[in-house]
Every structure is written in structure tokens, then in C-alpha cells.
């Protein structure tokens, strides 16, 4: 019985000493890992670098697709703002027009992914012409259903 009491007293002494050691190590560790927040100048430099990279490295065909996607976003926002601020009287027309802009955006995003030369290894069986033909076919089906939804 006596040896067990000695073991307990040694464990208690060791556990009482460790919190002091770990708290000192923790405070010294936190003091050295504190970082400064990024400044506005850093963010501006990053955005400028991304813009320059986009302008220099993106093919003209993809820039045209991106411009069309930006146009679709603008049209969708304008339709939504008009519906909220002015009127939503022919609600079927609003739903149809907004659905077309969202659907066309999705189809255009799929076209951009397939037409991007950086993704050619993922779409070996799909040529850019085939991707465009799929885009046109999907757009015709989308507009056909939207037209039927209006009436």
C-alpha cells in the first residue's frame, strides 16, 4: 500500500507543475504568431494583378463569353428591381424572363467551361464547336419552354 501512495503523490506534483509550464509556453507562442491585417493597398495590388492577368492571359473568345454573362446578370438584376419597385402585374412574364436570364447564364457558364483551352484535358471528346452547338440547342429549348409558360 505504501508504494501506491507515493505514486499518487508524484502524479499530483507533476500535474501541478505542468499548467504553469504550458501557460508560459502558450503566452510566448501567441505573442510570436500575431499578424497584421492586410491593408487596402495590399488588396488593391492583388485586384490589379488579377485584372492584368485576366486581360493578358484570357483568350478573346472567353472574354466575349464573359461579357455576355455580365450582360445576363445586369438584365436579371434590372428585371428583379423593376418587379420589386414598379409592378409585377404580369407575374408569368416576370417569372419567364427571369428564368430565361438565369437559365441562359447557366448554359453560358457551361459553354465557357467547355470552350476554355485550360480545361481541354477534361473535355477531350467535346470540341469547341460541339460545345457551341449544345449551347444553341439548349438555348432554343429554354426559350421554347419560356415562351409556352408566358401564354
BARO-94367 format. One record per residue (C-alpha): residue number from 1; residue in one letter; x, y, z. Coordinates in Angstrom, 1 decimal, decimal comma, always signed. Layout:
REM BARO-94367
<pos->NUM&code->a&u->X&v->Y&w->Z>
...
END
This chain:
REM BARO-94367
<pos->1&code->x&u->+0,0&v->+0,0&w->+0,0>
<pos->2&code->x&u->+2,7&v->+2,4&w->+0,7>
<pos->3&code->x&u->+4,1&v->+2,4&w->-2,9>
<pos->4&code->x&u->+0,7&v->+3,4&w->-4,3>
<pos->5&code->x&u->+0,5&v->+6,5&w->-2,2>
<pos->6&code->x&u->+4,0&v->+7,5&w->-3,3>
<pos->7&code->x&u->+3,0&v->+7,1&w->-7,0>
<pos->8&code->x&u->-0,1&v->+9,3&w->-6,4>
<pos->9&code->x&u->+1,8&v->+12,0&w->-4,7>
<pos->10&code->x&u->+4,3&v->+12,0&w->-7,6>
<pos->11&code->x&u->+1,5&v->+12,3&w->-10,2>
<pos->12&code->x&u->-0,1&v->+15,2&w->-8,2>
<pos->13&code->x&u->+3,2&v->+17,0&w->-8,0>
<pos->14&code->x&u->+3,8&v->+16,6&w->-11,8>
<pos->15&code->x&u->+0,3&v->+17,7&w->-12,7>
<pos->16&code->x&u->+0,5&v->+20,7&w->-10,5>
<pos->17&code->x&u->+3,8&v->+21,8&w->-12,2>
<pos->18&code->x&u->+2,6&v->+21,3&w->-15,8>
<pos->19&code->x&u->-0,1&v->+24,1&w->-16,0>
<pos->20&code->x&u->+2,5&v->+26,7&w->-15,2>
<pos->21&code->x&u->+4,9&v->+25,5&w->-17,8>
<pos->22&code->x&u->+2,2&v->+25,2&w->-20,5>
<pos->23&code->x&u->+0,7&v->+28,6&w->-19,8>
<pos->24&code->x&u->+4,2&v->+30,2&w->-20,1>
<pos->25&code->x&u->+4,8&v->+28,4&w->-23,4>
<pos->26&code->x&u->+1,3&v->+29,4&w->-24,7>
<pos->27&code->x&u->+1,8&v->+33,1&w->-24,0>
<pos->28&code->x&u->+5,2&v->+33,1&w->-25,7>
<pos->29&code->x&u->+3,7&v->+31,3&w->-28,7>
<pos->30&code->x&u->+0,8&v->+33,6&w->-29,1>
<pos->31&code->x&u->+3,0&v->+36,7&w->-28,9>
<pos->32&code->x&u->+5,1&v->+35,5&w->-31,8>
<pos->33&code->x&u->+2,3&v->+34,4&w->-34,1>
<pos->34&code->x&u->+0,3&v->+37,6&w->-34,1>
<pos->35&code->x&u->+0,0&v->+39,0&w->-37,7>
<pos->36&code->x&u->-1,1&v->+42,4&w->-39,0>
<pos->37&code->x&u->-4,3&v->+42,6&w->-41,0>
<pos->38&code->x&u->-3,9&v->+43,2&w->-44,8>
<pos->39&code->x&u->-4,2&v->+46,8&w->-45,8>
<pos->40&code->x&u->-6,3&v->+48,4&w->-48,5>
<pos->41&code->x&u->-3,1&v->+48,9&w->-50,6>
<pos->42&code->x&u->-2,4&v->+45,1&w->-50,5>
<pos->43&code->x&u->-5,9&v->+44,4&w->-51,7>
<pos->44&code->x&u->-5,6&v->+47,0&w->-54,5>
<pos->45&code->x&u->-2,4&v->+45,4&w->-55,7>
<pos->46&code->x&u->-4,0&v->+41,9&w->-55,7>
<pos->47&code->x&u->-7,0&v->+43,1&w->-57,6>
<pos->48&code->x&u->-4,8&v->+44,9&w->-60,1>
<pos->49&code->x&u->-2,7&v->+41,8&w->-60,6>
<pos->50&code->x&u->-5,8&v->+39,6&w->-61,2>
<pos->51&code->x&u->-7,1&v->+42,1&w->-63,7>
<pos->52&code->x&u->-3,8&v->+42,3&w->-65,6>
<pos->53&code->x&u->-3,6&v->+38,5&w->-65,7>
<pos->54&code->x&u->-7,2&v->+38,3&w->-67,0>
<pos->55&code->x&u->-6,5&v->+40,9&w->-69,7>
<pos->56&code->x&u->-3,2&v->+39,3&w->-70,8>
<pos->57&code->x&u->-3,9&v->+35,6&w->-70,5>
<pos->58&code->x&u->-7,6&v->+35,1&w->-71,3>
<pos->59&code->x&u->-8,4&v->+34,4&w->-75,0>
<pos->60&code->x&u->-10,7&v->+36,8&w->-76,8>
<pos->61&code->x&u->-13,4&v->+34,2&w->-77,2>
<pos->62&code->x&u->-13,7&v->+33,7&w->-73,5>
<pos->63&code->x&u->-13,7&v->+37,5&w->-72,9>
<pos->64&code->x&u->-16,7&v->+37,7&w->-75,2>
<pos->65&code->x&u->-18,5&v->+34,9&w->-73,3>
<pos->66&code->x&u->-17,7&v->+36,7&w->-70,0>
<pos->67&code->x&u->-19,2&v->+39,9&w->-71,4>
<pos->68&code->x&u->-22,4&v->+38,1&w->-72,3>
<pos->69&code->x&u->-22,6&v->+36,6&w->-68,8>
<pos->70&code->x&u->-22,1&v->+40,1&w->-67,3>
<pos->71&code->x&u->-25,0&v->+41,3&w->-69,6>
<pos->72&code->x&u->-27,2&v->+38,5&w->-68,4>
<pos->73&code->x&u->-26,5&v->+39,4&w->-64,8>
<pos->74&code->x&u->-27,4&v->+43,0&w->-65,5>
<pos->75&code->x&u->-30,6&v->+42,1&w->-67,2>
<pos->76&code->x&u->-31,6&v->+39,8&w->-64,4>
<pos->77&code->x&u->-30,9&v->+42,4&w->-61,8>
<pos->78&code->x&u->-32,9&v->+45,0&w->-63,8>
<pos->79&code->x&u->-35,9&v->+42,7&w->-64,1>
<pos->80&code->x&u->-35,9&v->+41,9&w->-60,4>
<pos->81&code->x&u->-35,6&v->+45,6&w->-59,4>
<pos->82&code->x&u->-38,4&v->+46,5&w->-61,8>
<pos->83&code->x&u->-40,6&v->+43,8&w->-60,4>
<pos->84&code->x&u->-39,9&v->+44,9&w->-56,8>
<pos->85&code->x&u->-40,1&v->+48,7&w->-57,3>
<pos->86&code->x&u->-42,7&v->+49,2&w->-60,1>
<pos->87&code->x&u->-45,0&v->+46,2&w->-60,6>
<pos->88&code->x&u->-45,2&v->+42,5&w->-61,0>
<pos->89&code->x&u->-48,6&v->+42,6&w->-62,8>
<pos->90&code->x&u->-48,0&v->+40,0&w->-65,5>
<pos->91&code->x&u->-46,2&v->+37,8&w->-63,0>
<pos->92&code->x&u->-45,9&v->+35,0&w->-65,5>
<pos->93&code->x&u->-43,9&v->+37,3&w->-67,8>
<pos->94&code->x&u->-41,6&v->+38,2&w->-64,9>
<pos->95&code->x&u->-41,0&v->+34,6&w->-64,0>
<pos->96&code->x&u->-40,5&v->+33,6&w->-67,6>
<pos->97&code->x&u->-38,0&v->+36,5&w->-68,3>
<pos->98&code->x&u->-36,1&v->+36,0&w->-65,1>
<pos->99&code->x&u->-35,9&v->+32,2&w->-65,6>
<pos->100&code->x&u->-34,6&v->+32,8&w->-69,1>
<pos->101&code->x&u->-31,8&v->+35,0&w->-67,8>
<pos->102&code->x&u->-30,8&v->+32,5&w->-65,1>
<pos->103&code->x&u->-31,0&v->+29,5&w->-67,5>
<pos->104&code->x&u->-29,1&v->+31,3&w->-70,2>
<pos->105&code->x&u->-26,4&v->+32,3&w->-67,6>
<pos->106&code->x&u->-26,1&v->+28,6&w->-66,6>
<pos->107&code->x&u->-25,9&v->+27,5&w->-70,2>
<pos->108&code->x&u->-23,3&v->+30,1&w->-71,0>
<pos->109&code->x&u->-21,2&v->+29,1&w->-67,9>
<pos->110&code->x&u->-21,2&v->+25,5&w->-69,2>
<pos->111&code->x&u->-20,1&v->+26,8&w->-72,7>
<pos->112&code->x&u->-17,3&v->+28,8&w->-71,1>
<pos->113&code->x&u->-16,0&v->+25,9&w->-69,1>
<pos->114&code->x&u->-16,0&v->+23,6&w->-72,2>
<pos->115&code->x&u->-14,5&v->+26,2&w->-74,5>
<pos->116&code->x&u->-11,7&v->+27,2&w->-72,1>
<pos->117&code->x&u->-8,4&v->+25,8&w->-73,5>
<pos->118&code->x&u->-7,1&v->+25,3&w->-69,9>
<pos->119&code->x&u->-9,9&v->+22,7&w->-69,5>
<pos->120&code->x&u->-9,2&v->+20,8&w->-72,7>
<pos->121&code->x&u->-7,9&v->+17,8&w->-70,8>
<pos->122&code->x&u->-11,2&v->+17,3&w->-69,0>
<pos->123&code->x&u->-13,3&v->+17,6&w->-72,2>
<pos->124&code->x&u->-11,2&v->+15,6&w->-74,7>
<pos->125&code->x&u->-14,3&v->+14,3&w->-76,6>
<pos->126&code->x&u->-16,0&v->+17,7&w->-76,8>
<pos->127&code->x&u->-14,7&v->+20,2&w->-79,4>
<pos->128&code->x&u->-15,5&v->+23,9&w->-79,0>
<pos->129&code->x&u->-17,8&v->+23,7&w->-82,0>
<pos->130&code->x&u->-19,7&v->+20,8&w->-80,4>
<pos->131&code->x&u->-19,9&v->+22,8&w->-77,1>
<pos->132&code->x&u->-21,4&v->+25,8&w->-79,0>
<pos->133&code->x&u->-23,9&v->+23,5&w->-80,8>
<pos->134&code->x&u->-25,0&v->+22,1&w->-77,5>
<pos->135&code->x&u->-25,3&v->+25,7&w->-76,2>
<pos->136&code->x&u->-27,5&v->+26,8&w->-79,1>
<pos->137&code->x&u->-29,7&v->+23,7&w->-78,8>
<pos->138&code->x&u->-30,2&v->+24,2&w->-75,0>
<pos->139&code->x&u->-30,9&v->+27,8&w->-75,6>
<pos->140&code->x&u->-33,6&v->+27,0&w->-78,1>
<pos->141&code->x&u->-35,3&v->+24,5&w->-75,8>
<pos->142&code->x&u->-35,1&v->+27,0&w->-72,9>
<pos->143&code->x&u->-36,7&v->+29,8&w->-74,9>
<pos->144&code->x&u->-39,4&v->+27,4&w->-76,2>
<pos->145&code->x&u->-40,5&v->+26,4&w->-72,7>
<pos->146&code->x&u->-40,3&v->+30,0&w->-71,5>
<pos->147&code->x&u->-42,5&v->+31,2&w->-74,4>
<pos->148&code->x&u->-45,1&v->+28,5&w->-73,7>
<pos->149&code->x&u->-45,0&v->+29,5&w->-70,0>
<pos->150&code->x&u->-46,0&v->+33,1&w->-70,8>
<pos->151&code->x&u->-49,2&v->+32,0&w->-72,6>
END
